[in-house]
Amino acid sequence: MNNNEENKKESIEFLIKDTDMFLGTDYNRLASHIEGHRYFLGKNLKSNITWDEATFSWMSNYYQPISQVMENWTTQMSFPGRRRADVFFEICDHLYYLSIEKGREVNVYEAVLSYDANFGKALGRFMARLLFQSRVA
């Protein structure tokens, strides 16, 4: 295994061990998300981005903010019994497609509320719809 692959493996294993969200089965999804982030970051900055830079940026701009907003009760109530990591990855995808749809960068809070409001269940979905409508209006 070359140095880049070893570095990639170590950083993803760190995410799995040091967060309460991911499991070993999430390895490929994490690698894919970080690699996609690395691509777009490099494209936007017009420079080569190292794996470590991409991982740090992904942690700072996606993992931490999304996981913090996911702690709100609308997300917890909207997806009872679902694995947090699965909901997290779905919210990441929703954030991306919502930004394309709106033609602007959507903030994490808006994306999480939108996801809860559109795909959640029961009271969490209802409350997210109220909060989302009042935020957009």
DSSP file (Angstrom, degrees, kcal/mol; ACC not computed):
  #  RESIDUE AA STRUCTURE BP1 BP2  ACC     N-H-->O    O-->H-N    N-H-->O    O-->H-N    TCO  KAPPA ALPHA  PHI   PSI    X-CA   Y-CA   Z-CA
    1    1 A M              0   0    0      0, 0.0     2,-0.0     0, 0.0     0, 0.0   0.000 360.0 360.0 360.0 130.7    0.0    0.0    0.0
    2    2 A N     >  -     0   0    0      1,-0.1     4,-2.4     4,-0.0     5,-0.2  -0.230 360.0 -99.9 -77.0 171.8    1.5    3.4   -1.0
    3    3 A N  H  > S+     0   0    0      1,-0.2     4,-2.5     2,-0.2     5,-0.2   0.862 121.0  52.2 -61.4 -39.5    1.8    6.3    1.4
    4    4 A N  H  > S+     0   0    0      2,-0.2     4,-2.4     1,-0.2    -1,-0.2   0.920 111.4  46.6 -63.7 -43.4   -1.3    8.1    0.1
    5    5 A E  H  > S+     0   0    0      2,-0.2     4,-2.6     1,-0.2    -2,-0.2   0.892 112.7  49.9 -66.4 -38.7   -3.5    5.0    0.6
    6    6 A E  H  X S+     0   0    0     -4,-2.4     4,-2.5     2,-0.2    -2,-0.2   0.911 111.4  48.9 -64.9 -42.1   -2.1    4.4    4.0
    7    7 A N  H  X S+     0   0    0     -4,-2.5     4,-2.3     2,-0.2    -2,-0.2   0.908 112.0  48.9 -62.8 -43.5   -2.8    8.0    5.0
    8    8 A K  H  X S+     0   0    0     -4,-2.4     4,-2.1     2,-0.2     5,-0.2   0.928 111.7  49.0 -60.9 -47.1   -6.3    7.7    3.6
    9    9 A K  H  X S+     0   0    0     -4,-2.6     4,-2.4     1,-0.2    -2,-0.2   0.910 111.6  49.4 -60.9 -44.2   -6.9    4.5    5.5
   10   10 A E  H  X S+     0   0    0     -4,-2.5     4,-2.1     1,-0.2    -1,-0.2   0.910 110.7  49.0 -63.9 -42.9   -5.6    6.0    8.8
   11   11 A S  H  X S+     0   0    0     -4,-2.3     4,-1.9     2,-0.2    -1,-0.2   0.891 113.4  45.9 -67.9 -37.8   -7.8    9.1    8.6
   12   12 A I  H  X S+     0   0    0     -4,-2.1     4,-2.2     2,-0.2    -1,-0.2   0.898 111.5  51.6 -71.6 -39.1  -10.9    7.2    7.9
   13   13 A E  H  X S+     0   0    0     -4,-2.4     4,-2.5    -5,-0.2     5,-0.2   0.870 107.8  54.2 -63.5 -34.6  -10.2    4.7   10.6
   14   14 A F  H  X S+     0   0    0     -4,-2.1     4,-3.1     2,-0.2    -2,-0.2   0.931 107.6  49.5 -61.5 -46.0   -9.7    7.7   12.9
   15   15 A L  H  X S+     0   0    0     -4,-1.9     4,-0.7     1,-0.2     7,-0.4   0.898 112.6  48.0 -59.4 -41.2  -13.2    9.0   12.0
   16   16 A I  H  < S+     0   0    0     -4,-2.2     3,-0.3     1,-0.2    -1,-0.2   0.917 118.5  38.8 -67.7 -43.6  -14.7    5.6   12.7
   17   17 A K  H  < S+     0   0    0     -4,-2.5    -2,-0.2     1,-0.2    -1,-0.2   0.876 119.1  44.8 -75.1 -38.2  -13.0    5.1   16.1
   18   18 A D  H  < S+     0   0    0     -4,-3.1     2,-0.3    -5,-0.2    -1,-0.2   0.313 103.7  66.2 -99.6   9.2  -13.3    8.7   17.4
   19   19 A T  S  < S-     0   0    0     -4,-0.7     0, 0.0    -3,-0.3     0, 0.0  -0.889  71.2-138.6-119.9 159.3  -16.8    9.5   16.5
   20   20 A D  S    S+     0   0    0     -2,-0.3    -4,-0.1     1,-0.1    -3,-0.0   0.278  95.1  61.0 -95.6  11.9  -19.9    8.0   17.9
   21   21 A M  S    S+     0   0    0     -6,-0.3    64,-0.5    63,-0.1     2,-0.2   0.835  87.2  66.3-106.2 -41.3  -21.6    7.9   14.5
   22   22 A F        -     0   0    0     -7,-0.4     2,-0.2    -6,-0.1    -3,-0.2  -0.548  52.3-165.1 -98.5 151.9  -19.6    5.7   12.1
   23   23 A L    >   -     0   0    0     -2,-0.2     3,-2.1    -3,-0.0     4,-0.2  -0.734  43.3 -95.8-119.4 170.7  -18.9    2.0   11.9
   24   24 A G  G >  S+     0   0    0      1,-0.3     3,-1.6    -2,-0.2     4,-0.2   0.814 122.3  64.7 -56.8 -30.8  -16.4    0.0    9.9
   25   25 A T  G 3  S+     0   0    0      1,-0.3     4,-0.3     2,-0.1     3,-0.3   0.637  93.5  62.3 -69.1 -12.6  -19.1   -0.6    7.3
   26   26 A D  G <> S+     0   0    0     -3,-2.1     4,-2.8     1,-0.2    -1,-0.3   0.418  72.9 103.1 -90.2   1.2  -19.1    3.1    6.6
   27   27 A Y  H <> S+     0   0    0     -3,-1.6     4,-2.6     1,-0.2     5,-0.2   0.910  81.8  43.3 -51.8 -53.5  -15.5    3.1    5.4
   28   28 A N  H  > S+     0   0    0     -3,-0.3     4,-2.4    -4,-0.2    -1,-0.2   0.874 113.8  50.9 -65.6 -37.6  -16.3    3.3    1.7
   29   29 A R  H  > S+     0   0    0     -4,-0.3     4,-2.5     2,-0.2    -1,-0.2   0.918 111.8  47.7 -65.6 -42.1  -19.0    5.9    2.1
   30   30 A L  H  X S+     0   0    0     -4,-2.8     4,-2.7     2,-0.2     5,-0.3   0.939 112.1  49.5 -62.6 -46.6  -16.7    8.1    4.2
   31   31 A A  H  X S+     0   0    0     -4,-2.6     4,-2.4    -5,-0.2    -2,-0.2   0.905 112.2  48.7 -59.4 -42.0  -13.9    7.7    1.6
   32   32 A S  H  X S+     0   0    0     -4,-2.4     4,-2.4     2,-0.2    -1,-0.2   0.914 112.1  47.8 -65.5 -44.1  -16.3    8.6   -1.2
   33   33 A H  H  X S+     0   0    0     -4,-2.5     4,-2.3     2,-0.2    -2,-0.2   0.920 114.6  45.4 -63.9 -44.3  -17.6   11.7    0.6
   34   34 A I  H  X S+     0   0    0     -4,-2.7     4,-2.6     2,-0.2    -2,-0.2   0.902 112.7  50.8 -68.1 -39.5  -14.2   13.0    1.4
   35   35 A E  H  X S+     0   0    0     -4,-2.4     4,-2.2    -5,-0.3    -2,-0.2   0.904 111.2  48.5 -64.4 -40.8  -12.9   12.3   -2.1
   36   36 A G  H  X S+     0   0    0     -4,-2.4     4,-2.3     2,-0.2     5,-0.2   0.909 112.0  49.1 -63.5 -41.8  -15.8   14.2   -3.6
   37   37 A H  H  X S+     0   0    0     -4,-2.3     4,-2.6     1,-0.2     5,-0.2   0.903 109.5  52.8 -63.0 -41.0  -15.2   17.1   -1.2
   38   38 A R  H  X S+     0   0    0     -4,-2.6     4,-2.4     2,-0.2    -2,-0.2   0.907 108.9  50.0 -60.4 -43.4  -11.6   17.0   -2.1
   39   39 A Y  H  X S+     0   0    0     -4,-2.2     4,-2.3     2,-0.2    -2,-0.2   0.956 114.9  41.5 -61.1 -52.4  -12.5   17.3   -5.8
   40   40 A F  H  X S+     0   0    0     -4,-2.3     4,-2.6     1,-0.2     5,-0.2   0.861 113.7  53.1 -68.1 -35.2  -14.8   20.2   -5.4
   41   41 A L  H  X S+     0   0    0     -4,-2.6     4,-2.5    -5,-0.2    -1,-0.2   0.933 111.7  45.8 -62.9 -46.3  -12.6   22.0   -3.0
   42   42 A G  H  X>S+     0   0    0     -4,-2.4     5,-1.5    -5,-0.2     4,-1.1   0.887 113.2  50.4 -63.1 -40.0   -9.7   21.7   -5.4
   43   43 A K  H  <5S+     0   0    0     -4,-2.3    -2,-0.2    -5,-0.2    -1,-0.2   0.923 113.9  44.1 -64.8 -44.8  -11.9   22.9   -8.3
   44   44 A N  H  <5S+     0   0    0     -4,-2.6    -2,-0.2     1,-0.2    -1,-0.2   0.880 121.1  39.0 -68.5 -38.5  -13.1   25.9   -6.3
   45   45 A L  H  <5S-     0   0    0     -4,-2.5    -1,-0.2    -5,-0.2    -2,-0.2   0.542 102.5-132.5 -89.0  -7.3   -9.7   26.9   -5.0
   46   46 A K  T  <5S+     0   0    0     -4,-1.1     2,-0.3     1,-0.2    -3,-0.2   0.918  71.2  95.7  54.2  47.7   -8.0   26.0   -8.3
   47   47 A S  S   <S-     0   0    0     -5,-1.5     2,-0.4    -6,-0.1    -1,-0.2  -0.976  84.0 -87.6-155.0 165.6   -5.3   24.0   -6.6
   48   48 A N        -     0   0    0     -2,-0.3     2,-0.5    -3,-0.1    -9,-0.1  -0.648  40.1-155.1 -78.7 131.3   -4.3   20.5   -5.6
   49   49 A I        -     0   0    0     -2,-0.4    -7,-0.1   -11,-0.2     2,-0.0  -0.922  10.6-133.1-110.4 129.1   -5.8   19.5   -2.2
   50   50 A T     >  -     0   0    0     -2,-0.5     4,-2.4     1,-0.1     5,-0.2  -0.316  24.3-111.5 -73.9 163.0   -4.1   16.8   -0.1
   51   51 A W  H  > S+     0   0    0      1,-0.2     4,-2.7     2,-0.2     5,-0.2   0.913 119.3  52.1 -60.3 -42.6   -6.1   14.1    1.5
   52   52 A D  H  > S+     0   0    0      2,-0.2     4,-2.5     1,-0.2    -1,-0.2   0.908 110.0  48.3 -62.1 -42.0   -5.3   15.5    4.9
   53   53 A E  H  > S+     0   0    0      1,-0.2     4,-2.6     2,-0.2    -1,-0.2   0.917 113.0  48.3 -63.1 -42.9   -6.5   19.0    3.9
   54   54 A A  H  X S+     0   0    0     -4,-2.4     4,-2.8     2,-0.2    -2,-0.2   0.904 111.8  49.4 -64.6 -41.4   -9.7   17.5    2.4
   55   55 A T  H  X S+     0   0    0     -4,-2.7     4,-2.7     2,-0.2    -2,-0.2   0.934 112.4  47.1 -64.3 -46.1  -10.4   15.4    5.5
   56   56 A F  H  X S+     0   0    0     -4,-2.5     4,-2.4     2,-0.2    -2,-0.2   0.929 114.8  46.8 -60.4 -45.6   -9.9   18.4    7.8
   57   57 A S  H  X S+     0   0    0     -4,-2.6     4,-2.9     2,-0.2     5,-0.3   0.908 112.3  50.0 -63.5 -42.8  -12.1   20.6    5.7
   58   58 A W  H  X>S+     0   0    0     -4,-2.8     4,-2.3     1,-0.2     5,-2.0   0.918 112.1  48.1 -62.4 -43.9  -14.8   17.9    5.4
   59   59 A M  I  <>S+     0   0    0     -4,-2.7     5,-2.6     3,-0.2    -2,-0.2   0.920 118.0  41.4 -61.5 -43.6  -14.8   17.4    9.2
   60   60 A S  I  <5S+     0   0    0     -4,-2.4    -2,-0.2    -5,-0.2    -1,-0.2   0.859 125.6  32.0 -73.9 -37.0  -15.0   21.2    9.8
   61   61 A N  I  <5S+     0   0    0     -4,-2.9    -3,-0.2    -5,-0.2    -2,-0.2   0.638 135.0  12.6-101.2 -16.4  -17.5   22.0    7.1
   62   62 A Y  I  X5S+     0   0    0     -4,-2.3     4,-2.4    -5,-0.3     5,-0.4   0.672 121.7  44.2-123.9 -62.7  -19.7   18.9    7.0
   63   63 A Y  I  ><S+     0   0    0     -5,-2.0     4,-2.7     1,-0.2     5,-0.3   0.956 117.6  40.6 -58.0 -56.6  -19.3   16.4    9.7
   64   64 A Q  H  ><S+     0   0    0     -5,-2.6     4,-2.1    -6,-0.2     5,-0.2   0.945 119.6  42.0 -63.1 -50.9  -19.3   18.7   12.7
   65   65 A P  H  > S+     0   0    0      0, 0.0     4,-2.3     0, 0.0     5,-0.2   0.931 118.4  45.2 -64.0 -42.7  -22.0   21.2   11.6
   66   66 A I  H  X S+     0   0    0     -4,-2.4     4,-2.6     1,-0.2    -2,-0.2   0.936 113.5  48.8 -67.0 -44.4  -24.4   18.5   10.3
   67   67 A S  H  X S+     0   0    0     -4,-2.7     4,-0.6    -5,-0.4    -1,-0.2   0.870 111.7  50.9 -64.4 -33.8  -23.9   16.2   13.3
   68   68 A Q  H >< S+     0   0    0     -4,-2.1     3,-0.9    -5,-0.3    -1,-0.2   0.931 112.7  44.3 -66.6 -45.1  -24.5   19.2   15.7
   69   69 A V  H >< S+     0   0    0     -4,-2.3     3,-2.0     1,-0.2     6,-0.3   0.850 105.2  63.6 -68.7 -32.5  -27.7   20.2   13.9
   70   70 A M  H 3< S+     0   0    0     -4,-2.6    -1,-0.2     1,-0.3     6,-0.2   0.719  88.4  71.7 -62.9 -19.4  -28.9   16.6   13.8
   71   71 A E  T << S+     0   0    0     -3,-0.9    -1,-0.3    -4,-0.6    -2,-0.2   0.643  74.3 106.9 -71.2 -13.2  -28.9   16.7   17.6
   72   72 A N  S X> S-     0   0    0     -3,-2.0     4,-1.6    -4,-0.2     3,-0.7  -0.317  84.4-115.6 -66.5 155.0  -32.0   18.9   17.4
   73   73 A W  H 3> S+     0   0    0      1,-0.2     4,-2.4     2,-0.2     5,-0.2   0.715 108.4  66.5 -69.9 -20.8  -35.2   17.1   18.3
   74   74 A T  H 3> S+     0   0    0      2,-0.2     4,-1.7     1,-0.2    -1,-0.2   0.917 106.4  43.0 -66.4 -38.2  -36.9   17.4   14.9
   75   75 A T  H <> S+     0   0    0     -3,-0.7     4,-1.4    -6,-0.3    -2,-0.2   0.924 114.4  49.6 -70.8 -43.7  -34.2   15.1   13.4
   76   76 A Q  H  < S+     0   0    0     -4,-1.6    -2,-0.2    -6,-0.2    -1,-0.2   0.894 117.3  41.0 -61.7 -39.3  -34.3   12.7   16.3
   77   77 A M  H  < S+     0   0    0     -4,-2.4    47,-0.5     1,-0.2    48,-0.2   0.760 110.7  58.3 -79.3 -25.2  -38.1   12.5   16.2
   78   78 A S  H  < S+     0   0    0     -4,-1.7    43,-1.0     1,-0.2    -1,-0.2   0.757 114.5  33.8 -76.4 -24.1  -38.2   12.4   12.4
   79   79 A F  S >< S+     0   0    0     -4,-1.4     3,-1.7    41,-0.2    -1,-0.2  -0.427  76.0 179.9-132.0  59.6  -36.1    9.2   12.1
   80   80 A P  T 3  S+     0   0    0      0, 0.0     3,-0.1     0, 0.0    -3,-0.1  -0.377  74.0   9.7 -64.8 135.3  -36.8    6.9   15.0
   81   81 A G  T 3  S+     0   0    0      1,-0.3     2,-0.3    -2,-0.1     3,-0.0   0.393  97.5 126.3  80.8  -4.7  -34.8    3.7   14.9
   82   82 A R    <   -     0   0    0     -3,-1.7    -1,-0.3     1,-0.1     2,-0.2  -0.627  68.7-106.4 -87.4 146.3  -32.6    4.9   12.0
   83   83 A R     >  -     0   0    0     -2,-0.3     4,-1.9     1,-0.1     3,-0.3  -0.519  22.8-134.1 -67.7 133.0  -28.8    4.8   12.3
   84   84 A R  H  > S+     0   0    0      1,-0.2     4,-2.9    -2,-0.2     5,-0.1   0.873 104.5  56.6 -57.5 -39.0  -27.4    8.3   12.7
   85   85 A A  H  > S+     0   0    0    -64,-0.5     4,-2.6     2,-0.2    -1,-0.2   0.904 106.0  49.9 -62.4 -41.1  -24.8    7.6   10.1
   86   86 A D  H  > S+     0   0    0     -3,-0.3     4,-2.0     2,-0.2    -1,-0.2   0.930 113.4  45.4 -63.1 -44.8  -27.4    6.7    7.5
   87   87 A V  H  X S+     0   0    0     -4,-1.9     4,-2.5     2,-0.2    -2,-0.2   0.907 111.3  54.8 -64.3 -41.1  -29.4    9.9    8.1
   88   88 A F  H  X S+     0   0    0     -4,-2.9     4,-2.4     1,-0.2    -2,-0.2   0.944 109.1  45.9 -56.4 -51.3  -26.1   11.9    8.1
   89   89 A F  H  X S+     0   0    0     -4,-2.6     4,-2.1     1,-0.2    -1,-0.2   0.877 112.5  51.3 -62.9 -37.4  -25.1   10.6    4.6
   90   90 A E  H  X S+     0   0    0     -4,-2.0     4,-2.5    -5,-0.2    -1,-0.2   0.895 109.5  50.1 -65.7 -39.6  -28.6   11.2    3.3
   91   91 A I  H  X S+     0   0    0     -4,-2.5     4,-2.9     2,-0.2    -2,-0.2   0.897 107.4  54.5 -65.6 -39.9  -28.5   14.8    4.7
   92   92 A C  H  X S+     0   0    0     -4,-2.4     4,-1.9     2,-0.2    -2,-0.2   0.935 111.6  44.5 -57.1 -46.8  -25.1   15.4    3.0
   93   93 A D  H  X S+     0   0    0     -4,-2.1     4,-2.6     1,-0.2     5,-0.2   0.915 112.5  51.7 -63.9 -42.6  -26.7   14.3   -0.3
   94   94 A H  H  X S+     0   0    0     -4,-2.5     4,-2.8     1,-0.2     5,-0.2   0.903 107.4  53.1 -61.0 -42.3  -29.8   16.4    0.4
   95   95 A L  H  X S+     0   0    0     -4,-2.9     4,-2.0     2,-0.2    11,-0.3   0.918 110.4  47.8 -57.9 -45.7  -27.5   19.5    1.1
   96   96 A Y  H  X S+     0   0    0     -4,-1.9     4,-1.8     2,-0.2    -2,-0.2   0.953 116.2  41.5 -61.9 -52.2  -25.8   19.0   -2.2
   97   97 A Y  H  X S+     0   0    0     -4,-2.6     4,-2.6     1,-0.2    -2,-0.2   0.844 113.0  53.8 -69.8 -32.8  -28.9   18.6   -4.3
   98   98 A L  H  X S+     0   0    0     -4,-2.8     4,-2.4    -5,-0.2     6,-0.2   0.892 107.6  51.5 -66.5 -39.4  -30.8   21.4   -2.5
   99   99 A S  H  X>S+     0   0    0     -4,-2.0     5,-1.3    -5,-0.2     4,-1.2   0.898 111.5  47.2 -63.9 -40.6  -27.9   23.8   -3.2
  100  100 A I  H  <5S+     0   0    0     -4,-1.8     3,-0.4     2,-0.2    -2,-0.2   0.939 112.4  50.0 -64.2 -46.5  -28.0   22.9   -6.9
  101  101 A E  H  <5S+     0   0    0     -4,-2.6    -2,-0.2     1,-0.2    -1,-0.2   0.888 116.7  40.3 -59.1 -41.8  -31.8   23.3   -6.9
  102  102 A K  H  <5S-     0   0    0     -4,-2.4    -1,-0.2     2,-0.3    -2,-0.2   0.597 104.0-128.7 -86.7 -11.4  -31.6   26.7   -5.3
  103  103 A G  T  <5S+     0   0    0     -4,-1.2     2,-0.3    -3,-0.4    -3,-0.2   0.749  79.4  75.0  70.8  23.4  -28.6   27.9   -7.3
  104  104 A R  S   <S-     0   0    0     -5,-1.3     2,-0.6    -6,-0.2    -2,-0.3  -0.971  95.7 -81.3-155.5 164.3  -26.7   28.9   -4.1
  105  105 A E        -     0   0    0     -2,-0.3     2,-0.4    -3,-0.1    -9,-0.1  -0.628  45.8-147.5 -74.1 121.1  -24.9   27.3   -1.2
  106  106 A V        -     0   0    0     -2,-0.6    -7,-0.1   -11,-0.3     2,-0.1  -0.714  16.5-119.3 -89.6 137.4  -27.5   26.2    1.3
  107  107 A N     >  -     0   0    0     -2,-0.4     4,-2.1     1,-0.1     5,-0.2  -0.384  22.3-113.2 -76.8 159.8  -26.6   26.3    5.0
  108  108 A V  H  > S+     0   0    0      1,-0.2     4,-2.7     2,-0.2     5,-0.2   0.883 113.5  54.1 -60.1 -44.3  -26.5   23.2    7.1
  109  109 A Y  H  > S+     0   0    0      1,-0.2     4,-2.5     2,-0.2     5,-0.2   0.924 110.1  47.4 -59.6 -45.3  -29.4   24.2    9.3
  110  110 A E  H  > S+     0   0    0      1,-0.2     4,-2.5     2,-0.2    -1,-0.2   0.905 112.5  49.9 -62.5 -41.9  -31.7   24.8    6.4
  111  111 A A  H  X S+     0   0    0     -4,-2.1     4,-2.5     2,-0.2    -2,-0.2   0.908 111.4  47.6 -65.7 -42.3  -30.7   21.5    4.7
  112  112 A V  H  X S+     0   0    0     -4,-2.7     4,-2.9     2,-0.2     5,-0.2   0.936 113.9  46.8 -66.1 -46.0  -31.3   19.5    7.9
  113  113 A L  H  X S+     0   0    0     -4,-2.5     4,-3.0    -5,-0.2    -2,-0.2   0.921 113.0  50.1 -60.9 -42.9  -34.7   21.1    8.5
  114  114 A S  H  X S+     0   0    0     -4,-2.5     4,-2.2    -5,-0.2     5,-0.2   0.912 111.8  47.7 -61.0 -43.0  -35.6   20.6    4.9
  115  115 A Y  H  X S+     0   0    0     -4,-2.5     4,-2.7     2,-0.2     5,-0.5   0.938 113.7  46.8 -64.2 -46.4  -34.6   17.0    5.0
  116  116 A D  H  X S+     0   0    0     -4,-2.9     4,-1.8     1,-0.2    -2,-0.2   0.926 114.4  48.2 -58.7 -45.4  -36.6   16.4    8.3
  117  117 A A  H  < S+     0   0    0     -4,-3.0    -1,-0.2    11,-0.2    -2,-0.2   0.839 120.2  36.1 -66.6 -34.7  -39.6   18.2    6.8
  118  118 A N  H  < S+     0   0    0     -4,-2.2    -2,-0.2    -5,-0.2    -1,-0.2   0.788 133.5  18.8 -91.2 -29.3  -39.6   16.3    3.5
  119  119 A F  H  < S+     0   0    0     -4,-2.7    -3,-0.2    -5,-0.2    -2,-0.2   0.462  97.9 101.9-124.2  -4.2  -38.5   12.8    4.5
  120  120 A G     <  -     0   0    0     -4,-1.8     2,-0.3    -5,-0.5   -41,-0.2  -0.043  61.0-122.2 -76.7-177.7  -39.1   12.5    8.3
  121  121 A K    >>  -     0   0    0    -43,-1.0     4,-1.4   -44,-0.1     3,-0.7  -0.888  53.2 -24.8-125.6 155.2  -41.9   10.8   10.1
  122  122 A A  H 3> S-     0   0    0     -2,-0.3     4,-1.9     1,-0.2     3,-0.4   0.009 118.2  -6.4  53.8-140.4  -44.6   11.8   12.6
  123  123 A L  H 3> S+     0   0    0      1,-0.2     4,-2.9     2,-0.2     5,-0.3   0.830 130.8  59.0 -61.9 -36.7  -44.2   14.8   15.0
  124  124 A G  H <> S+     0   0    0     -3,-0.7     4,-2.3   -47,-0.5    -1,-0.2   0.908 107.6  46.7 -59.7 -42.4  -40.6   15.5   14.0
  125  125 A R  H  X S+     0   0    0     -4,-1.4     4,-2.3    -3,-0.4    -2,-0.2   0.921 112.6  49.9 -64.8 -44.5  -41.7   16.0   10.4
  126  126 A F  H  X S+     0   0    0     -4,-1.9     4,-2.0     2,-0.2    -2,-0.2   0.935 113.5  44.7 -59.9 -48.7  -44.6   18.2   11.4
  127  127 A M  H  X S+     0   0    0     -4,-2.9     4,-2.6     1,-0.2     5,-0.2   0.891 111.9  52.6 -65.6 -39.6  -42.4   20.4   13.6
  128  128 A A  H  X S+     0   0    0     -4,-2.3     4,-3.2    -5,-0.3   -11,-0.2   0.889 107.5  52.8 -63.3 -38.4  -39.6   20.6   11.0
  129  129 A R  H  X S+     0   0    0     -4,-2.3     4,-2.6     2,-0.2     5,-0.2   0.919 110.3  47.6 -63.7 -42.4  -42.2   21.8    8.4
  130  130 A L  H  X S+     0   0    0     -4,-2.0     4,-2.1     2,-0.2    -2,-0.2   0.945 116.4  43.1 -62.1 -47.6  -43.4   24.5   10.8
  131  131 A L  H  X S+     0   0    0     -4,-2.6     4,-1.7     2,-0.2    -2,-0.2   0.900 114.9  49.9 -65.6 -41.1  -39.8   25.6   11.5
  132  132 A F  H  X S+     0   0    0     -4,-3.2     4,-2.1    -5,-0.2     5,-0.2   0.917 111.4  48.3 -65.5 -43.6  -38.8   25.3    7.9
  133  133 A Q  H  X S+     0   0    0     -4,-2.6     4,-2.4     1,-0.2    -1,-0.2   0.906 112.5  48.0 -63.8 -42.1  -41.7   27.4    6.6
  134  134 A S  H  < S+     0   0    0     -4,-2.1    -1,-0.2    -5,-0.2    -2,-0.2   0.824 112.9  49.8 -69.7 -28.9  -41.2   30.1    9.2
  135  135 A R  H  < S+     0   0    0     -4,-1.7    -2,-0.2    -5,-0.2    -1,-0.2   0.863 115.1  41.9 -75.0 -36.8  -37.5   30.2    8.3
  136  136 A V  H  <        0   0    0     -4,-2.1    -2,-0.2     1,-0.2    -3,-0.2   0.840 360.0 360.0 -79.3 -34.4  -38.1   30.5    4.6
  137  137 A A     <        0   0    0     -4,-2.4    -1,-0.2    -5,-0.2    -2,-0.1   0.476 360.0 360.0 -68.4 360.0  -41.0   33.0    4.8
